[in-house]
Amino acid sequence: MSLATNRRAAIVGIGATEFSKDSGRTEMRLACEATLAALEDAGVSGTEVDGMSTYSMDNNFEIEVHRQLGGKELRYFSRTEYGGGATIGPFHHAFSALASGQCETMVIYRAMNERSGLRFGGGQIMSMNPLNPDMIHFSHYFPTGFMTPAGWIAMAARRYMHEYGATSEDFGRIAVSMRDFASTNPAAFYYERPITLDDHQNSRMIADPLRLLDCCQESDGAVAFVLTTTERARDLKSDAVQISAVRQCALPSSRQVTPFYGDDIAGFPEFDAMSGDLYDTAGITPDDIDVACLYDHFTPSILPQLESFGFCAKGEAKDFVRDGHISRGGKMPVNTNGGQIGEAYIHGLNGVAEIVRQFRGTSVNQVADVNHALVTAGAGVPTGAAILGRLDP
C-alpha cells in the first residue's frame, strides 16, 4: 500500500561534524554541533523546532537535544529501533507527522562516538536483559562464537556467491568504487586514499569471504537534518529536497542482522517487498533514478539491493558492477560521498546528506541533472528506503 498526500515533507537543512576516529567530545556535543549547523543551513531558529526524531543506539535523548537547541514546545518526538536499519525511519515519521500537521519543523539527527566509545563490530553483548528479544535470539549464536556483524553478513554473502556466481573480486570492485569517491571528498576519512583491486584482494580476511576492505569503518561524528512542509520550504533560504516516497518494512523472517530463517538468505526480502510501493508513490521507475546511496556496512550487501530496486535482474548485480555502472561516470553512481566504506559510518545518515548535496549541485562528486535519487537503510534487518526528488512545481 502506498502513502500519498498533498502535504509533503522536504529536507531544508543539513549539518555535520567532522568524521574521525576520536572526536574528543561528548556525543551530546556532537549532536548539538550538527543540528545547529543544519538549522543555520535552513535559516531556521532552534525555537521553531517542534519535532525531533532519531533511532536506536543513539545516546542523546530527543527531549534533551531539543532543550539544548533552545526549543519551546516539542509536539512530536520518536525513536526507531534496529540501528542502521532505522536510518530511514525518522524520515518516515517526519513524512507522516508533517503531512498530518502534528508538527511544522522536524529535526533528525545521529551522533555517536562509535570508534572511540562503543564499537559495534566488537561482538559484545549490548544488553543483559534476559527478556530482550534480540538477546534471546542472539543466545542461539553467541555461545558458538558467531557474534559479529561481519560473521553474520559473511554467511549471507557466501550464499549469494553460491547462488549467482559472484566472487571476492566483485566485492572488491565495490570497495574500489567507494574509496575512489572518498578519495576526492575532503570530508571523508579516506580522502586522497584510493585503493586498487589488488589492495582489496591482499587485505586480511575478517570473516570468510569478507576481507578487511569489505568492511565499513568505525567512526565518531554526527549528521543532522531540518525538515518542514514543501509549502514552507519554498519560503526558506536553502534549496529544498522533497521526500517523494518513503517506506519501512519488517517481515516474519526479519531479524537483527541475522535473517537466517527466510526462504532465501542470499537477498533482502524487505527491500523486495517495498520497492514497488516506493516507485508507485513517487510515480517513477528504476530507470528514472539518477544516483543512489545504498547502505554499505559490507560490500556484498550492495549487490542484492541493486536487484531489489530493479536496476538489474536477480543474480546480475555482479555484471552491473563489473560494467562500471555504480562507479564514477557510470549510469547510476552509488555512494558518491564514499559511503560508509570510505567517508564514515554514521549508520547511513551521511548517505542521506550526500543525496541532498547532489540535488543542490554541491557534491564534490556531482552527478549531472539529478532529478530522482534512492537512499536505503541497513540491509539484513527490519529496514526502510526513500526516494527523494525536486520540489513539485
HELIX and SHEET records of a PDB file:
HELIX    1   1 GLU A   27  ALA A   42  1                                  16    
HELIX    2   2 GLY A   46  GLU A   48  5                                   3    
HELIX    3   3 GLU A   62  GLN A   68  1                                   7    
HELIX    4   4 GLY A   83  ALA A   86  5                                   4    
HELIX    5   5 GLY A   89  ALA A   99  1                                  11    
HELIX    6   6 PHE A  120  GLY A  122  5                                   3    
HELIX    7   7 PRO A  133  PHE A  138  1                                   6    
HELIX    8   8 PHE A  142  THR A  144  5                                   3    
HELIX    9   9 PRO A  149  TYR A  164  1                                  16    
HELIX   10  10 SER A  168  SER A  183  1                                  16    
HELIX   11  11 LEU A  197  ASN A  202  1                                   6    
HELIX   12  12 LEU A  212  ASP A  214  5                                   3    
HELIX   13  13 THR A  230  ALA A  233  1                                   4    
HELIX   14  14 PRO A  269  ALA A  282  1                                  14    
HELIX   15  15 PRO A  286  ASP A  288  5                                   3    
HELIX   16  16 THR A  299  SER A  301  5                                   3    
HELIX   17  17 ILE A  302  SER A  308  1                                   7    
HELIX   18  18 ALA A  317  ARG A  322  1                                   6    
HELIX   19  19 GLY A  339  GLY A  342  1                                   4    
HELIX   20  20 LEU A  349  ARG A  360  1                                  12    
SHEET    1   A 9 TYR A  76  THR A  80  0                                        
SHEET    2   A 9 GLY A  51  TYR A  55  1                                        
SHEET    3   A 9 THR A 105  ASN A 113  1                                        
SHEET    4   A 9 ASP A 220  THR A 229 -1                                        
SHEET    5   A 9 ALA A   9  ALA A  16 -1                                        
SHEET    6   A 9 VAL A 241  CYS A 249 -1                                        
SHEET    7   A 9 THR A 383  GLY A 389 -1                                        
SHEET    8   A 9 HIS A 372  THR A 376 -1                                        
SHEET    9   A 9 VAL A 291  CYS A 293  1                                        
SHEET    1   B 2 MET A 205  ALA A 207  0                                        
SHEET    2   B 2 LEU A 210  ARG A 211 -1                                        
END                                                                             
